[in-house]
Amino acid sequence: MTNPSTATMRRQADGAARPRVLLLLPDLAAARMPAIRTEIASFTDDYEVAVLTLCDGEPQTEAGQAAQHARIVAGIEAFRPDVLHAHGLTALGQVARLAKATGLPFTIRAHARDSAPLRPRRVGERLVRLLRREPIMAPSALGHSARKAMASEWCLGVLTLPFARPWLVRAGLPEAKLVDCHPCVNVAAFHDRSPNGDGVLHIAAAEAPALPRRGAPAILRLAAKVPDRPFSLHAAPALADALRARDALMGTGAAIIGRADPAPTVEEYKRHRWLVLTADAQGDLADWPLAIAEAQAAGVGVCMPMLHPDLAAYVGAGAGILYETIDELPAIVSAPVPEEMRERGFVQAMKADMAGHRHRLTDMWHKALGSRRADPALRTGPAAVPARLAQPAPAPGASAPASTASA
């Protein structure tokens, strides 16, 4: 086993100015996710960043997993990072094994899907699942190995959306290593205080379920009740085709836009007065949608279904609308966004700004690296030379020191 300090000592000898961070992602598709793209972009000025995939098509046999482990270890040793950073708690065990093999500390950013199986279902959904003889709670991958990995000296901490903390603690994860953090949004890319258009925008989550066989989707019912407002519906291609077919029968005239990444640009946000998200378009993994903070930053009023109580903290008091049924919204979206709500939205959006909360992650890295400086982006005055380290490597046969204190 390699001492956690060894990689840092090698980098110290090289005289490199910036810490190196290796991102371990499930696959290449993950690198295209907006939140991960935002996170990576926030590091590039102050850190040397590289990306490796945890799965590259290796067969999930014992031999395939051994080859996968060897491939990743070789990539780590070639890049010689100071710290590993991964996404998703399902990767905890694998990342911990890689950390132990290479002597590097690691952090993980948890995703909504990690805690989704742990959360209680709403009453209506529980009844439907009972009638279908489906399990009310889906099985969780957070077993003993995940808890052990997170409790290890190699794990610096896990960033989690605040609402997920109680469910992760109930699953047995060490609460001391959980760090509450908002989603990763590049607020500067969407911030625009100029007047907005008068349209209504709807965004279906990428993992939104197929349309029900009977009944109209909630957003089309709303569009039918508010014919004097232009509606724009963004969805993945298959769902967009289904919405067009259903709308052909209803005749709302909504503009339905299908694309692999349904996230709109700031220009598209600015053409709209309201953003309306619906429960039937959010799927089982509904959490804290990035679109809420993006829309607030662009001066758009947000309407979000009350899927779980913690959404009140994300939407913000007086900064948006939390509704129980779509029938509450026709009068709301027919009117302008109240100016006070719009102003509160600008303030609320900043809580999700990656530039503002990046330090929750980087503070853990610098503490582990024995640095005397704070996150470089937060420093003032002359540039500091990173104080890299700490401890010498142990003598052969000695156990590795616990140099990666928990956050």
MOLIN-V411148 format. One line per field, one symbol per residue. ss: DSSP state (H for helix, E for strand, L for the rest). phi: phi as a letter, one per 40 degrees, with the letter a starting at -180 (. if undefined). burial: # if it has 24 or more other C-alpha atoms within 12 Angstrom, else .. A space follows every 10 residues. Layout:
ss: ???
phi: ???
burial: ???
This chain:
ss: LLLLLHHHHH HHHHLLLLLE EEEEELLHHH HHLHHHHHHH HHHLLLLEEE EEELLLLLLL LHHHHHHHHH HHHHHHHHHL LLEEEEELHH HHHHHHHHHH HHLLEEEEEL LHHHHHLLLL LLHHHHHHHH HLLLLLLLLL LLLHHHHHHH HLLLEEEEEE LHHHHHHHHH LLLLHHHEEE LLLLELHHHL LLLLLLLLEE EEELLLLLLL LLLLLLLHHH HHHHHLLLLL EEEEELHHHH HHHHHHHHHH LLLLEEEELL LLLLLHHHHH LEEEEELLHH HLLLLLLLLH HHHHHHHLLL EEEEELLLLL HHHHHLLLLL EEELLHHHLH HHHHLLLLHH HHHHHHHHHH HHEHHHHLHH HHHHHHHHLL LLLLLHHHLL LLLLLLLLLL LLLLLLLLLL LLLLLLL
phi: .ccdcdcccc ccccgccbcb bbcbbdaccc cccdcccccc cccccbbcbb bbccbbgccc bccccccccc ccdccccccf ccabbbbgcc cdcccccccc cbgbcabbbc bdccbdcccc ccdccccccc ccfcccbccb cccccccccc ccccccibcb cdccdccccc cgccccbcbc acccbccdcb caccdbcbcb bbbccdcdcc cccbgcddcc cccccbccbc bbbbacdccc cccccccccc gcgccbbbad bcccccccdc cbcbbbbbcc bbgccdbbdd dcccccccgc cbbbcccadc cccccgcgbi bbbcbccccd ccccbccdcc cccccdccdc cccdccbdcc cccccccccg ccbcddcbcb gcccccccaa bccccdgccc cccbccc
burial: .######### ##.....### ######...# #.####.### ###..##### #####..... .......##. .##.###.## ########## ########## ########## #########. .......... .......... ##...##.## ########## #####.###. #####.#### ########.# ##...##### ########## #....##### ######..## ########## .###.##... .#######.. .#####.### ########## ########## ########## ########.. ######.### ###..#..## .###.##... ########## ########## ########## #.#####... .....##### ..#......# .######
